[in-house]
Amino acid sequence: MAQYERNPPLNDSDVLPDPLAQFERWLADAAAASLVEPTAMSLATVSAGGRPSLRIVLFKGLHQGGFTFYTNYESRKGEELAARPEAALTFWWDKLERQVRIEGRVERVPRELSDRYFHSRPRGSQIGAYTSRQSQVLQKREELDARLAATDERFSGQDIPLPDYWGGYVVVPETIEFWQGRANRVHDRLLYVRAGNAWRMERLEP
């Protein structure tokens, strides 16, 4: 059984009072650790009927104190967030034996922010986002390939407009937990809980 002994103990005095600044510190560590995708995060949502759903998306930066990602608003996650605008996120950085867990309410980011991000993406990714009916049943891959080619031809020599059905979300955290592995599974867990405009920190048992 693997032991988690990569890091020294995570003491309360080792972390910053602002959990977002602490997150950025840990994310920088993850980026420096040559991970395949340090910005990958699991996103959990719940349907109107209470069925949970989980997938991995990419973190696209902090916006006004929240964690952003982009997707099709008509996808399964988009429909679930419209019905129940709350979510949970988890970052897992195996080489660092660390994870960060976030829970909070979800809002759409301003349209101009979505537009700016959309047009920063490679053209092929813009074509994919414009064309894909995300989460809908597809009979044959060739049908999607044909629609992708049609979109490319339609906007040949032009900018691809941001679709009405595509854009960003921000998860505004109510709690942020920093988890770091320790030997014998007696891990360190520091939980930040929003208290008005401030944060209080608690230590949780492993």
N, C-alpha and C positions, 0 to 999 in steps of 0.2 A: 504494500500500500504506500503510495507516494506521501511524503511529508511536505508540508508547506513551511519552508524555512528560508525562503529567498530574502525576506525583509526583516529588519529589526522590529520589535514591538511597535505598534501604532498607538502612541500615547496621545492623550487629549491635547497636550502642548505641542504636538508635532503638526497639527492641522491648523488651517486658517479659520478665522471666525466667520468668513463668508463662504458658504459651501460652493458657490459658483466659481469663486477664485480657486478654491481647493480642487474642484473638478478640472479646471483648466490646467492646474499643475499636474494632476494625474494623467490627463489626456496628453500633455506634452511628454510625460514619461513613456506613455504607450506608443506615441509616434516615434520616439527615439529607440524603441525596443525592436524595431523591424518586424512588427506584426503585419500580417497580410492586409488587414483592414481595421485599423484602430478605431475608426469612427462607426463601426457596425454596432447597432444596438437592437435588442429585442424589443418589440412594441406589442403590448397586450391591450386588446380592446374587448368590449362586451356588447353583444347584440341587444336589441330591445327586449328580447325574450330571455336574456340572462346567459346566453351561451358564450363562453370565452373564446378568443381567437388570438393566436400569437404568430408573429413573423419577424424577420430581421429587415430593418431599414437602415439608411445611412444618416447619421447626425450631420446637420448642415449649419451648425453654429448656434450661438446664443443670440436671442432677440428679446430685449426688454425683460431679462431675467428668466427666460424660458428656453427650452430645447427644441430646435426646429428640425423638421423633415418635410419632404415633398412627395406628393403622390397624386393619383387620379381621385377627385372627390366622389366619383361614382363607383369606385372600387368597393370591395367588401369592407375594408377598414374605414373608408369614407362614409359609407352608409351607417356603420356602427357608431362612428364618432358623431354623426348628425343626430342619432337617436340618444346616445349617452356620451356626452362630451367629457369623458374622463379616460385616462390611460395610465399605464405603467411602462417604464423603460428599464432595461438592464444592459449595462456594458460589462463584458467579461474579457479581461486581458490575461490570458493563461500564462504567458511568459513572466508576468509580474505578480501572479497569484493575487489579483485584485479584481473586485467588481464594484460597480456603482449602481444603485437602485434608486429610481425616481418615481414618484406617484404625484399626480396632479390633474388639474382641469385642462382642457384642450380648447384652443381657439384657432381660427384661421389667421394667417399672417396677412398684413395689408397687401392689396393687389399689386402695388408697385414693387414690393419686395419679391413677390412671386415672379413678376415679369423680369426683374433684374436677374434673378437666379436662373430662370428658364433660358434667357438669352446668353447666359454665361456657359451653358452646357454645349458639348459638341453637337454639330448639326444633326448627326445621326440620332443622338438621344432626343433632340427636339422632335424629329420626325416620328420616333417611336412613341413619345408621349402624346403627340397630336393624333396619332393613328390608333393606338391600342384602346380597345374597350375593356379595360382592366377588370379581371375577375369574371368576365362573361365566357360562356362555353364557346370553344372554337372547334369546328369540325375537322379542319385540316390546316396544317401549318402553311400550306401554299396559299390559302386564302389571306392570311395575315401578310405574307410576303408580297402578295399582289397589291394589297392596300398600302403597304409601306412604299412600294415603288410608285404608286399613283400619287401619294402625298408628296414624294420627292419631285415628281414631274410637275405637279400642280404649282409648287412653290419654287420652281427652278429660277435661280437668279433673284429671288426675293427673300426677305426675312420671313420666318415662320411665325405666325401670331401665337401668342399665349392662348391656349384653349380656355374657354369658360369653365370647363370641368377639371382643370388641373391647377395645382398650387400648393402652398405650404401650410403647415400647421405648427403651432407652438404649444408645447406641454409646459404649463406654468406650474412649477413644483410646489407642493405642500410639504413633502418630505423628500430628503435626499440621504441615502445611506451609503457610507463608505465601508467596504468590507475588505479586510486583508487577511490572508491565510496565516495561520500559526500551526506549529507542530501539535500533533495529537488531536487535531480538529478543534482546538480551543481557540477559535479565530477571534480577531478584533473586529468589532462592529460599532461604528460611530454614526449616530442618526441625528440629522439636523431636522428640526420641526419648525415650520413657519409660525411665528407669533406676531401677528400684525405685520408691521414693516420690518421686523427683525427676525432673527433665528435663535433658537435655543438648541443646545446639543445634549444628547443623552448617549450613554453607552449601553448597548444591548448585550445580553448573554449570547454566546454562540449557539 
